[in-house]
């Protein structure tokens, strides 16, 4: 005699052998683990009726969640470009700019790459003036005194790197 019951996960009607009663098995439909009841009477176990108000409530809450999510996504402003600068801008003088360029080149030669990156970030907002300074250093036959000990090929490579960074 077979044991007939419904899967508690998918509701599918299942018939199991008498020997399976009181053991765990898998639903052939949804493959979830389930307990096979032991039945001596051979009656089919009935599922408890689903409370329709619970189902309706669940659907209402899901619809409300989806609507709220869509509203949040619509409200989120994504800027088209960088935020406009506000407040006073710092103006670096020519002497300070030259010193930062020299500092950057020394840091690159000394393999202080993190510091060089920070110095390049200071120079970048003044790229038009910095390019003129870099070109003057690159084209001069007598380098700045602070750069005199750097081999010309190494100095040229560091200059190219800085020009690439600041555009």
Buried (B, 14 or more C-beta within 10 A) or exposed (E): EEBBBBBEEEEEEBEBEEEBBEEEEEBEEEEEEBEBBEBEEEEEEEEEEEEEEEEEEEEEEEEEEEEEEEEEEEEEEEEEEEEEEEEEEEEBEEEEBBBBBBBBBBBBBEEBEEBBEEBBEBBEBBBEBBBEBBEEBBEEEEBBEEBEEBEEEEBEBBBEBBBEBBE
